[in-house]
Amino acid sequence: MKTLSYGRQFIDDDDIDAVVAVLKGDWLTQGPSVKEFEDRFAEYVGARYAVAFANGTAALHGAYFAAGVKEGDEVLTSAMTFAATGNGALYLGGTPVFADIDPSTLCLDPEAASKKVSKRTKVIAPVSYAGYPVDIAPFLECAESCGAVVVEDACHALGAERNGVRVGKEAHMTAFSFHPVKHITTGEGGMVATDSEEFDRRLRLFRTHGIEKEPRFMGAPPDGPWATEMQVLGFNYRLSELHAALGLSQLRKLDRFVLRRKEIASLYDELFHGVSSLRTPPRCEGHSYHLYPLQFPAGSRASAFEELDKRGIRGMVHYLPVPLHPYYRERFGYVPGDFPHAEDFYAREISLPVYYGLSDEDIRRVAEEVRALAALLPNP
Ligand SMILES: *Cc1c(COP(=O)(O)O)cnc(C)c1O
């Protein structure tokens, strides 16, 4: 019996050839592939600039830095996300502030978020959870009135569209991840897309130790053509040429990848139609389905998870609300009950397999097992 996990990369001979070509060439890092990957990526999402990072977490860290997050500043985000969305603020001495989700989108609720805005809010970071393209307009409006920057965490949402506009264009900055379970992979990798020249420059500075090499951006006349200036405390968050070449090759297949994910989700939707104990994910034209989060009756999730695992279906749970992790509870005093919608969703959720390499037969097998389990469950 083939084991199906909730996510998996798809690598073909073109990908392998692209990486091997880099290994045989002159540049393993800081060469032309990163630049080309950035250019093609920016073109794809429709942004003026894209800056590659070593991973999606580094991309978020860089975006918060570029937005100006400093000691004491707040980054307002969704309780239903991966820890990295909050951690990026902590790395800069900032404070992540969490708000609940809207259960009809599974994304940050603009109402709930607006109640958590303060004088210290520097960034609003909505998360397009599972690939559902969260409406960015209310957050842009809110950010304008409080002088904050909108950084969309679109690590789930490459290839998603809101009203025909690709995710990556509308927020002030948008962060992506190329972890192997995401839409395209570079092994590890990330990207920030932006239309702002200033953000682009700050992102690049942060990625390379905070060291500036361009004379026109230096404070003092350079000592000579070798001169560099460290202007801020940055990191080495560069992506290597091998990673970038893989990313470029993967990017060419992205439309196919997204299309297949949408097909898989429609097939699941169809196969779960009328099963009253299950709640399928919110639908939306531009959804790019990084995940297919299915909700079971609260109280049956654990047994459903284990039963599926026994049958070779390795689901995953996304996520324990970040503020309820021990680190966040101890440091900030969050307690169960603070985020009722996110907590209720967490208690019900299992992410089913969704990735390019799945066949219709695989999907039918998963759905059949889920339906057999659901038949034994009480109605919600
Ligand atoms: C994957 C992910 C990240 C972090 O990306 P890495 O590349 O794993 O560092 C951040 N936020 C969300 C919502 C993610 O899914």
The ligand as an SDF file (V2000), in Angstrom:
LIG
                    3D

 15 15  0  0  0  0  0  0  0  0999 V2000
    6.2100   27.4810    5.3250 C   0  0  0  0  0  0  0  0  0  0  0  0
    5.7480   28.6770    6.0760 C   0  0  0  0  0  0  0  0  0  0  0  0
    6.6040   29.6520    6.5960 C   0  0  0  0  0  0  0  0  0  0  0  0
    8.0790   29.5100    6.6600 C   0  0  0  0  0  0  0  0  0  0  0  0
    8.6990   29.0970    5.5360 O   0  0  0  0  0  0  0  0  0  0  0  0
   10.0750   28.2650    5.6040 P   0  0  0  0  0  0  0  0  0  0  0  0
   10.5220   28.3170    4.1890 O   0  0  0  0  0  0  0  0  0  0  0  0
    9.7240   26.8820    6.0800 O   0  0  0  0  0  0  0  0  0  0  0  0
   10.9890   28.9760    6.5230 O   0  0  0  0  0  0  0  0  0  0  0  0
    6.0390   30.7930    7.1470 C   0  0  0  0  0  0  0  0  0  0  0  0
    4.7210   30.9680    7.2360 N   0  0  0  0  0  0  0  0  0  0  0  0
    3.8640   30.0180    6.7940 C   0  0  0  0  0  0  0  0  0  0  0  0
    2.3980   30.2870    6.9090 C   0  0  0  0  0  0  0  0  0  0  0  0
    4.3500   28.8440    6.2260 C   0  0  0  0  0  0  0  0  0  0  0  0
    3.4960   27.9090    5.8070 O   0  0  0  0  0  0  0  0  0  0  0  0
  1  2  1  0
  2  3  1  0
  2 14  2  0
  3  4  1  0
  3 10  2  0
  4  5  1  0
  5  6  1  0
  6  7  2  0
  6  8  1  0
  6  9  1  0
 10 11  1  0
 11 12  2  0
 12 13  1  0
 12 14  1  0
 14 15  1  0
M  END
$$$$
